[in-house]
Amino acid sequence: MDPILQITFFEIAMSLLAVCTIYELAKVVLPDDVAGPGGWLIDTSDDN
């Protein structure tokens, strides 16, 4: 059986939830010059 066929919807949903949680936690924990308005890793400003 192909290994890709063994991945369930629940595993995909939990992975997406984990990524979103880590992203939100990084915005809160990291300093503003890293993850804030104009940050080099996560830019939270509204400018396009």
ABEGO torsion letter per residue (X at the ends): XBAAAABBAAAAAAAAAAAAAAAAAAAAABBAAABBBGBAABBABABX
